[in-house]
Amino acid sequence: MGIKNTLSVYLVKWMIKLGFAGLMMLMLNIGLVTWGINHHLFIPANEPIKNSEKIKSEVENSDYIDSSIIPPELDYAIFNKQTKKMVKSNMNSRNTETAKKAFKNPRNGKMSSFIRYNSQYETILIHYSLKIQFANIELRRVFPNPGVWLSILSIMIYCIYLVWNIRSFSQIIIQENQKLIKVARKIKEKDLNIEFPRVQFNEYKDVMCAMESLSEALVKSIQKEIEVTQSKAEQISYLIHDIKIPLTIIKGNIELLEVMKSDDMKENFSDMMNSIKQIEQYIQEVIDINLNNKQLNMDKEEKSVIDFLNKLEAEVSSLGNNIIVDDFTEKGTSLFIDVNLLIRAINNIVLNGIERTPQHEKLQLIVRQENDLIQFIIIDRGPGFSEEALRKGTELFYTENDGRTNNSHYGLGLTFTEKVIKQHNGRMKLSNNASHSGEVLVELPILNRKQKRVNREIGIIQ
């Protein structure tokens, strides 16, 4: 790629350009002053001294000083030796006061930049300064030091040019940085449709090449992940199909045998049918979780919190008599939910809590209203969740029973529950409370008036 396109080379070129611009500004000032002197706009710094020497002999040989012999470009003041008063002057007020002091104290005259000539009865003080001046007297009075004004103007112009160049340079750097930031953001969002813009400097090209390699690796990783997920979904679908066929045969034969069963075999047939129902529930939960990340089919409706809790309490009470339900919600509050699906989801949490709670203890289900949310808090009296369970509790097939000796747990319940809650725009959180018992929080948004009106307009709510 070469060294020409590096940021350091560009910076050196930019600094050389600024230095050249400053040199050109200096040369322009010198040229302007030279042109002004040649066209009698300015007088050189030593011109007053030369012109004053031309009238020296004539002034010293006369009784009184004739102002007509004084060149117009000289600033002077004439004093009477006897009266000590100023007779005539073309100086401004400031220089006039200085000239008076210099006349009274001749030794201070040299320090005050005055040339002193004496005639028989008068003294003339000619002011000089080693700087260019306007040849015109009026301009010289208004602008006594044009060189300073010219320098200030030049510095202002150069500063404007410098600021403009700095802004241009910073804009280039910002644009280059924005290109990198845009690509980095797309990589972070795992956007596979990334266009890599061209950059100007080699340093940025190296970074862009690294990002391009990272993007290619990301694409391969995502494609591999999709392939693995699809393969996993296909394998589980085949597994479900293979399980359902022999299960149907077994169920049919057991039902046939149940007709011919004796009283002694009644309990055995009941256990077998319960086991088959448990397997069917397991298969149905795998289907409901939908490994291809499809949305669950939901039939949402407006439901008052009171009616939902009545139905929920009826379902929960059927799970055991060691459950306490505390309702702290307000009257008239409604939810927009699939009632059966949400009850099934919450029941999964309650079932887990019952199994973790000792028989002599009570599981607590607290329902309360917090701003625009309804909170369901299920608190067991067990030993609490492990650190691993807090991290992986909602992952597919995760269970704290490593040996899976308890056939009622397959690592599906909380995964299904979290999916249902998310499709209701809610959230679920696992934690341990101050008593080190397990606590599960479910939050669902309340149906507000605006949502009710919109739902009625589109015919969702009757």
N, C-alpha and C positions, 0 to 999 in steps of 0.2 A: 504493500500500500504506500510505502515511501514515507519520508519525513515531512513532505510539504504540507500534508493535511493534518498535522498534529496540532493540538490546542496550543502548545508552547510556541510553535512557529507562528501561528496566527496572532498570538499575543505580542510577540516581538515585532511583527509587521505593523500591528496596530500602534505600538509605542513609537516606532520609527515614523509612522505617518503623522502622529501627533507632534513629534519633535520637528519634523519637516514643516508642518503647518506653523509652528511657533517661529521657526527661522524665516519663513516667508513673510510672516507678520512683521518681524523686525526689519527685514529688507524693505518692506513696503513703507514703514515709518521713515527709514533713512532716505528712501527715494522721494517721499512726499516732502520732507524737510529740504532736501536738495533742490527740488523743483520750486518750492516756495521761495528759497533764497535767490535762485536764478531769475524768478519772475517778480522779485521785490515784494513778495507777500510777507516774508520774514527777513529779519536782519540777523546776521551771524552774531555769535556770543561776544566776539571781540570788536564788533563794529563800533560801539559807542566809544571805546578807548581810542581807536584810530581817528574817528571824526573829531574827538575832543583835542587830540594833539594838533590838528590842523588849525585850530583857532587859538592855541596857547599863546603864541608870540603876539598876536594882534590884541588879545585881552590884556596881557601884561604890559604892553606899551601904550595903553590908552588910559584916560582919566576915568571915564565911565564906560560900562560894558554895553555895547549895542546888541540887542537881542536878535537883530536881523542877520547877524553873522553866524548865529548858532544854527546848525543843521536841524531840520524839523524832527529827525528821529531821536534826538537827544532829549533826555529828561533833565531839567536844570532848575536851579533856584538862585536868584541874585539877591545879595544882602548889602545894605549900606554899612560901611565900616564904623562910621561915627554913631549912628542911631541904633545899630545892631538889629535893625528891622529888615524884613524881607521886602524887596522892591518888586520882584516879578518872579513867577514860577509857572511851569506847565505840568508839575507833578500832581499825582493824586494826593488826597488828604493824608494818607498814611505815610507816604514818602516825604511829604512836606514837613510833618512833625519830626521825622527822623533827620531831615536836612537841617532843621533849626537846632537840634541838639548837636549835630556834627559841626555846625558853624560856631556855636558857643564853645565847643571843646574840640579844637583842631586835632588833637592827638587821637580822638575817637573817630575822626572822619575816615581814616583808612579802614578801620574795622567795620564801618558802616557802608562800604562800597561806594564812596564818593571820591571824585577827582576834584581837587581844589585849585583854582587859579585866582590870583589877586591883581586887580588894576590899581590905579592910584587911590580911588575912593570906594571901590566896590569889590566884592568877592563873589565868585560864581562857584556853585557846587553842582557838578554833573554826576548824575547817578548812573551806575553801570552794574551789570550782573553777568556772570559768565554763563549765559543761557540765551537760547534764541528768543526773539520777541517779534511781535507784529510790527511791521513798518508803519502801519496806520496808527496815529496817536490815540484815536478813540478806541480802537480795538485793543491797543496796548493797555489802556486804562481799565477796560472791562475784563480782559484776559491777560494779566501781567505775565503769565507763565504758560504759553501755549504748548510747550513740550510736555508739561505734566498732564494737561488735558488730553493731548494726543496719546500719551502713554496709557492713561486711564481708559480711553475709548478702545485702544488696541487690546488691552487686557480684558475688557468686557466682551469684546467680539470673540477673543480666543476662548474665554470661559464658556460662552454660549456654544462655540464649536466643540469644546471639550465635553460639555454635558451632553450634547447631541450624540457624540461618538460613544460616550459611555452607555447611554441609553440603547443605542443601536447594538453595541457589543453585548449588553445584558439581555436584550431581546433574543439575540441569536442563542445565547446559552440557555435561556428559559425555554425557547422552542425545542432545543435539543433535549433538555431534561424532560419536557412534557411528553416527547415521543417515548422516552424510556419509561416514564411513569404510566403512560397509557397502556403500553405492552405489559408491564409488570402487573397492572390492575387486572387485565384480561386473563393473565396466567393465574393470578390469585383466585379469580372467579371461575376458573376452569373452562374458559371460553375457547372452544376449539377453532373458531373462525377468526384467527388472528392475522392481521396484515402487518408486516414488519416494514415500517417506513424507512426511507433512506436517511442517513445521518451524515453530517458534514465532516466530523473529526474522527481520526483513527481511534482515539480512546473510546468514543461512543460506539464506533463500529464493533470494537472488541466486545463491549457489553451487550450490544444488540445480537451479535453472533452467539454469545453465551445464552441469552434469553431464547433465541431461536432453537438452540439445542435442547434447552429445558422444556420448551413448548413441544418439541417432537417427542421427548421422553414422556411428557404428560399425556399426549395423545395416545401413545402406545399403552401407557398405564391404564387410561380410561377404557380403551378398547378391550384390553385384557380383562379388566374388571367386569365390563359388560358381558364378555364371552363367558366368564366364570359364573356370573349371576344367571345368565340364560341357561347354561349347562346345569346349574344347581336346580333351577326351576323345573327344567325338563325331567331331571332325575327324580325329584320329589313328586312330580305329576305322575310319572310312571309308577313310583312306589305306592302312591295313593290308589292308583287304578288296580295295581296288583293286590293290594290289601283288601279292597272293597269286594273283589270277586269271591275269594274264599270266605270272607266274612258273611256275604249274602247267603252262600251255601250253608255255612254253619248255622246262621240264624234261622234259615228255613227248616233245617233238620231238627233244631232244638224246639221250635214251635210245634213241629209235628210230634216230637217225643213228649212235649208237655201235655198234649191231649191224652196220652196214654199213661201219664205219670201216676204214681201212687202217692199217698200222703207223706210217706217217708222221704220221697224224692223231691218234694215241693220246695224245700229250702235250697237244695242243690241247683234246681232249675232257675230259681230266683237269682242265685249268685252268678250263674252263667249269663243270664240275660242282662244283669247289671254290668258285667264285664264287657259284654258286646256293646251296650249303650255307651260305656266309657270310651271304647275304641272308636265308635262312630262320632262321639263328641270331639275326640282328638283329631280325627280326619277333617271334620267340619271346621275346626279352628285353624288347621293348616290352610284350608281353602280360603277361609275368611281373611287371613293375614295377607293373602295375595302376594306371593313372592315377586311378581313382576311389577310391584309398586303401583298397581292400579288403585283407583279410589273405590272404597266400599260403597255398595249401593245403599243409599239412605233415603228414608221417607220422613223428612222433617216436617214438623208441625209446631204451631204455637201451643205451649203448655204452661199453665201456671205452676209456680214452684210448689204450691200446696198440693195440687193434684199429683204432680210428679213424685213428691215425697211420700204421699199416701201409697202410691203403687210401689215405690221403692221399699218402703217399710214392710209392705206385705211380702215382697220377694225376699227381703233380707231376713225377716222373721222365720221364713221357711227353712233358712240355712242353720238355725240354731236359736236357743233361748238365752244365750249369754251375750246379747248385743243390746247396747244402749244407744238410742237415737235422740240427739238434741238438736232442735230446730230453732235457729235465731234469725230467720229471714223475715222480711217485711211482707205484708199482705199486698196482693195486686202485682207482685213481681212475676214476670214470665220469661220463659226460655224458648228458643227456637231449636228443637232437637228431634232426633229419632228416638222415641221413648224406649222402645224395646232394646235397641242396640246399645243405648247409654246405660240402661239398667243392667244389661248383661256385662258391660264393661266394668261398672262399679262393683257388681257381684264378684267378679274375678278378684278384685282387691280385697273385698270382705272375706272371701273364702281363704285367701292367703293369710289374712289377719287372724281368722278363727283358728287355723292350724298352728299359728305361732303363739296363741294365747292359751295359758294353762286353763284346765277345766273349771277351777274355782274362781277365775278372774272373768271380767267383762270386757268385750271389745266395744270401743266407743266410736260412734259415727256422728260427727258434729257438722251441721249444715248452717252456714252463716253468710251474711251479705257484706261485702267489702267494696264500697264505691259502686262500680259498674260490673262487679263480678259476683258470682255465687261460688262459694268454696265448700267442697266436700272434704272433710278431714277424717281419715280412718286411722285410729290409734289402737294398736294391739298392746298386749301386756307381756310380750315375749322379750327375748334377749336383744332385740334390735337387729338392724341390717349389718352385715359385714362390710368392710371397705370395698371389697370386690362387688358385692351386691349393689351397693350405692352407685358404682360406676357402670355395671353391666346388667342391672336388673331388668331393663326393658329390651335387651338384645334377644334376638330369635334363638330359641332352644337353650337359653341360659337358665340354670337352676342351681341353687345352693346344695342340692343333694347330688354330690359328685357321682355316687354310684348308681343313682336313679333307682334306688331300691323302693322308693315310694312311687307307685305307679299312677298316682293322681297328679303328678307334676311332669310336664314335658317342656317347660320353658316357652310356653305359648301365651299364657294368660295375660301377663303384663304387656307383652308385645302387641297383642290384639287390643288391649285397653288403651295403650298410648296412641295407636293408630286412630281409634274411634274418637278419642278426645281431641286430637289434632284436627280431625275433619269437622269438629264442632268449634274450631278456632279457640280451643282451650289449651291447657298445659297440665302436665303431671310431674310431681317432684317427690322423690324418695328421700327420707331423712330419718335421723334418730333424735328424739326429743330430749329434754333435760333429764328424764328418768331412764334414758338409754333404751327406751322402747321404740319399736318401729312406727313410723308415721308417714302416711302417704297423703299428699295434697293434690286435689283435682280442682282446677279453676275453670269456670265457663262464663262467657260473657252474657250479661242480661240483655234481653230483647228490649231496646228502647223504642220510643214513640215513632221516631223517623223510620226505623226498620219495619215496624208494624205497618206503617202507612205504605211503604214501598211494597211489602209482601202482599198487602191487600190489593194494591193496584195491579200487580202481576198475577193475582189469583192464587197465591200460595196459601194464604190464610183465609178461611171462610168467615 
